[in-house]
Amino acid sequence: MADAERDHLHPHGATRMARFWHGGALVSHQVPLALVGLACLTLGIVVAVVVPDSDGPAWAMAVAGCLAAGVLLLGRIGFALFRRHRGAAV
C-alpha cells in the first residue's frame, strides 16, 4: 500500500507528501514567491509614506507586518538558494 504513494521517479523513493513538505514549492515557485515578497515590501513602504502618522498603532502595525512578511519571504528564498549552492559545492 505504501508503494502506491511512492514517487518512482525520485531516486530515494520519497513520497510526494515528503517532497511537498521538504520545500518543493519553494524550489519550483521561486520567482512568484520573490515577486510576492517584493510586493509586500513595496506595500509596506507605500503605506508608511502615504498614510499619515495620526492613525496610531494600526498604521505602525500595518507597516511592520508588510515589511516583516516581505523580509521573511525573501530571506527564506535567499537562504534556500545559498543552502542549495553551498551543498552542491561540498
Residue pairs with C-beta under 8 A, 6 or more apart in sequence:
5 15
5 16
5 17
6 13
6 14
6 15
7 13
7 14
7 15
7 16
7 19
10 19
14 22
23 80
25 33
26 33
26 76
26 77
26 80
27 80
30 77
30 80
30 81
33 73
33 77
34 73
34 74
34 77
36 73
37 69
37 70
37 71
37 73
37 74
37 77
38 70
38 74
39 70
40 66
40 67
40 69
40 70
40 73
41 66
41 67
41 70
41 71
41 74
42 70
43 66
43 70
44 62
44 63
44 64
44 65
44 66
44 67
44 70
45 67
47 59
47 62
47 63
47 66
48 63
51 59
51 62
52 59
53 59
